Amino acid sequence: MEILDHYLREPQVLKIIPMGRVTLWRRIKAGDFPPGKLISKRIRAWKASDIQSFMDSLEDKKEGIHG
């Protein structure tokens, strides 16, 4: 059984991840951050699980450098 996931809009994502808005969009363009999904013509949202996976990958990289 799949656990229901919820979506986060950009302001919510930016409260969670350690980067600014411009950096977020640069990383999306570079393929280093999940692109999210357009939920309307001008509104993009990200699955909370995708953001969590991204944060986990940052921790893994941090541990690799210091570990």
Backbone as JSON Lines, residues from 0, in Angstrom:
{"i":0,"aa":"M","n":[0.83,-1.19,0.0],"ca":[0.0,0.0,0.0],"c":[0.88,1.25,0.0]}
{"i":1,"aa":"E","n":[0.56,2.18,-0.87],"ca":[1.34,3.41,-1.0],"c":[0.82,4.46,-0.02]}
{"i":2,"aa":"I","n":[1.75,5.11,0.66],"ca":[1.38,6.18,1.58],"c":[1.08,7.43,0.76]}
{"i":3,"aa":"L","n":[0.01,8.12,1.07],"ca":[-0.34,9.34,0.34],"c":[0.72,10.41,0.55]}
{"i":4,"aa":"D","n":[1.09,11.05,-0.52],"ca":[2.1,12.1,-0.5],"c":[1.38,13.44,-0.65]}
{"i":5,"aa":"H","n":[1.95,14.49,-0.11],"ca":[1.34,15.8,-0.31],"c":[2.32,16.68,-1.09]}
{"i":6,"aa":"Y","n":[1.78,17.74,-1.64],"ca":[2.57,18.64,-2.48],"c":[2.93,19.91,-1.72]}
{"i":7,"aa":"L","n":[4.12,20.42,-2.05],"ca":[4.61,21.66,-1.47],"c":[4.81,22.68,-2.58]}
{"i":8,"aa":"R","n":[4.4,23.9,-2.32],"ca":[4.64,24.97,-3.28],"c":[6.0,25.61,-2.98]}
{"i":9,"aa":"E","n":[6.45,26.45,-3.9],"ca":[7.79,27.02,-3.8],"c":[8.11,27.66,-2.44]}
{"i":10,"aa":"P","n":[7.23,28.52,-1.9],"ca":[7.57,29.12,-0.6],"c":[7.8,28.08,0.51]}
{"i":11,"aa":"Q","n":[7.02,27.0,0.47],"ca":[7.19,25.93,1.46],"c":[8.51,25.19,1.25]}
{"i":12,"aa":"V","n":[8.85,24.94,-0.02],"ca":[10.1,24.26,-0.33],"c":[11.28,25.1,0.14]}
{"i":13,"aa":"L","n":[11.22,26.39,-0.1],"ca":[12.34,27.27,0.27],"c":[12.5,27.41,1.79]}
{"i":14,"aa":"K","n":[11.47,27.1,2.55],"ca":[11.6,27.09,4.01],"c":[12.3,25.83,4.48]}
{"i":15,"aa":"I","n":[12.27,24.78,3.66],"ca":[12.83,23.49,4.04],"c":[14.27,23.32,3.57]}
{"i":16,"aa":"I","n":[14.55,23.73,2.34],"ca":[15.88,23.48,1.78],"c":[16.8,24.66,2.01]}
{"i":17,"aa":"P","n":[18.09,24.4,2.13],"ca":[19.05,25.47,2.44],"c":[19.56,26.21,1.19]}
{"i":18,"aa":"M","n":[18.66,26.87,0.46],"ca":[19.07,27.65,-0.7],"c":[18.02,28.7,-1.0]}
{"i":19,"aa":"G","n":[18.39,29.69,-1.79],"ca":[17.48,30.74,-2.19],"c":[16.73,30.38,-3.47]}
{"i":20,"aa":"R","n":[15.81,31.25,-3.84],"ca":[14.95,31.01,-4.99],"c":[15.73,30.88,-6.31]}
{"i":21,"aa":"V","n":[16.68,31.78,-6.53],"ca":[17.47,31.75,-7.77],"c":[18.29,30.46,-7.83]}
{"i":22,"aa":"T","n":[18.9,30.08,-6.73],"ca":[19.67,28.85,-6.69],"c":[18.79,27.64,-6.94]}
{"i":23,"aa":"L","n":[17.6,27.65,-6.39],"ca":[16.65,26.56,-6.63],"c":[16.43,26.39,-8.13]}
{"i":24,"aa":"W","n":[16.11,27.48,-8.82],"ca":[15.82,27.38,-10.26],"c":[17.06,27.05,-11.07]}
{"i":25,"aa":"R","n":[18.22,27.49,-10.65],"ca":[19.46,27.1,-11.34],"c":[19.7,25.61,-11.2]}
{"i":26,"aa":"R","n":[19.44,25.07,-10.01],"ca":[19.65,23.63,-9.79],"c":[18.63,22.8,-10.54]}
{"i":27,"aa":"I","n":[17.4,23.3,-10.66],"ca":[16.4,22.6,-11.48],"c":[16.86,22.56,-12.92]}
{"i":28,"aa":"K","n":[17.31,23.7,-13.44],"ca":[17.77,23.78,-14.83],"c":[18.97,22.86,-15.07]}
{"i":29,"aa":"A","n":[19.84,22.74,-14.08],"ca":[21.02,21.89,-14.2],"c":[20.7,20.41,-13.99]}
{"i":30,"aa":"G","n":[19.49,20.12,-13.54],"ca":[19.11,18.73,-13.29],"c":[19.52,18.23,-11.92]}
{"i":31,"aa":"D","n":[19.91,19.15,-11.02],"ca":[20.36,18.77,-9.68],"c":[19.25,18.82,-8.63]}
{"i":32,"aa":"F","n":[18.06,19.2,-9.05],"ca":[16.93,19.3,-8.12],"c":[15.69,18.84,-8.87]}
{"i":33,"aa":"P","n":[14.78,18.14,-8.2],"ca":[13.57,17.68,-8.9],"c":[12.78,18.85,-9.48]}
{"i":34,"aa":"P","n":[12.3,18.71,-10.71],"ca":[11.61,19.83,-11.37],"c":[10.21,20.11,-10.85]}
{"i":35,"aa":"G","n":[9.66,19.22,-10.05],"ca":[8.31,19.42,-9.58],"c":[7.31,19.2,-10.7]}
{"i":36,"aa":"K","n":[6.1,19.65,-10.46],"ca":[5.02,19.43,-11.42],"c":[4.17,20.68,-11.51]}
{"i":37,"aa":"L","n":[3.85,21.08,-12.72],"ca":[2.93,22.2,-12.89],"c":[1.53,21.74,-12.51]}
{"i":38,"aa":"I","n":[0.93,22.41,-11.54],"ca":[-0.42,22.04,-11.12],"c":[-1.44,23.0,-11.7]}
{"i":39,"aa":"S","n":[-0.96,24.09,-12.26],"ca":[-1.78,25.0,-13.05],"c":[-0.83,25.74,-13.99]}
{"i":40,"aa":"K","n":[-1.35,26.69,-14.72],"ca":[-0.53,27.39,-15.71],"c":[0.72,28.05,-15.12]}
{"i":41,"aa":"R","n":[0.6,28.59,-13.91],"ca":[1.72,29.32,-13.31],"c":[2.15,28.81,-11.94]}
{"i":42,"aa":"I","n":[1.63,27.68,-11.54],"ca":[1.93,27.18,-10.2],"c":[2.6,25.81,-10.29]}
{"i":43,"aa":"R","n":[3.78,25.71,-9.67],"ca":[4.54,24.47,-9.63],"c":[4.57,23.98,-8.19]}
{"i":44,"aa":"A","n":[4.52,22.66,-8.04],"ca":[4.57,22.07,-6.7],"c":[5.45,20.83,-6.75]}
{"i":45,"aa":"W","n":[5.97,20.46,-5.6],"ca":[6.84,19.31,-5.46],"c":[6.25,18.34,-4.47]}
{"i":46,"aa":"K","n":[6.41,17.05,-4.73],"ca":[6.01,16.05,-3.75],"c":[6.91,16.19,-2.53]}
{"i":47,"aa":"A","n":[6.33,16.11,-1.37],"ca":[7.11,16.2,-0.14],"c":[8.16,15.09,-0.1]}
{"i":48,"aa":"S","n":[7.83,13.92,-0.62],"ca":[8.79,12.81,-0.62],"c":[9.99,13.1,-1.52]}
{"i":49,"aa":"D","n":[9.78,13.84,-2.62],"ca":[10.9,14.22,-3.49],"c":[11.84,15.2,-2.78]}
{"i":50,"aa":"I","n":[11.25,16.11,-2.03],"ca":[12.06,17.08,-1.27],"c":[12.84,16.35,-0.18]}
{"i":51,"aa":"Q","n":[12.19,15.39,0.47],"ca":[12.87,14.61,1.51],"c":[14.02,13.82,0.91]}
{"i":52,"aa":"S","n":[13.81,13.22,-0.24],"ca":[14.89,12.47,-0.91],"c":[16.06,13.39,-1.26]}
{"i":53,"aa":"F","n":[15.74,14.6,-1.73],"ca":[16.79,15.56,-2.04],"c":[17.59,15.91,-0.77]}
{"i":54,"aa":"M","n":[16.89,16.16,0.31],"ca":[17.56,16.49,1.58],"c":[18.42,15.32,2.05]}
{"i":55,"aa":"D","n":[17.91,14.11,1.9],"ca":[18.68,12.92,2.28],"c":[19.95,12.82,1.45]}
{"i":56,"aa":"S","n":[19.86,13.13,0.16],"ca":[21.04,13.07,-0.7],"c":[22.08,14.12,-0.29]}
{"i":57,"aa":"L","n":[21.62,15.29,0.17],"ca":[22.55,16.3,0.68],"c":[23.28,15.79,1.9]}
{"i":58,"aa":"E","n":[22.55,15.12,2.8],"ca":[23.16,14.56,4.0],"c":[24.17,13.49,3.64]}
{"i":59,"aa":"D","n":[23.82,12.63,2.66],"ca":[24.74,11.58,2.23],"c":[26.03,12.18,1.68]}
{"i":60,"aa":"K","n":[25.92,13.24,0.87],"ca":[27.09,13.9,0.31],"c":[27.92,14.53,1.43]}
{"i":61,"aa":"K","n":[27.23,15.15,2.39],"ca":[27.93,15.79,3.51],"c":[28.7,14.75,4.32]}
{"i":62,"aa":"E","n":[28.07,13.61,4.58],"ca":[28.74,12.55,5.32],"c":[29.91,11.97,4.54]}
{"i":63,"aa":"G","n":[29.78,11.9,3.22],"ca":[30.86,11.39,2.37],"c":[32.08,12.27,2.43]}
{"i":64,"aa":"I","n":[31.86,13.58,2.52],"ca":[32.98,14.52,2.6],"c":[33.65,14.46,3.97]}
{"i":65,"aa":"H","n":[32.83,14.39,5.02],"ca":[33.36,14.44,6.38],"c":[33.56,13.05,6.99]}
{"i":66,"aa":"G","n":[33.02,12.03,6.35],"ca":[33.05,10.69,6.95],"c":[34.18,9.92,6.47]}
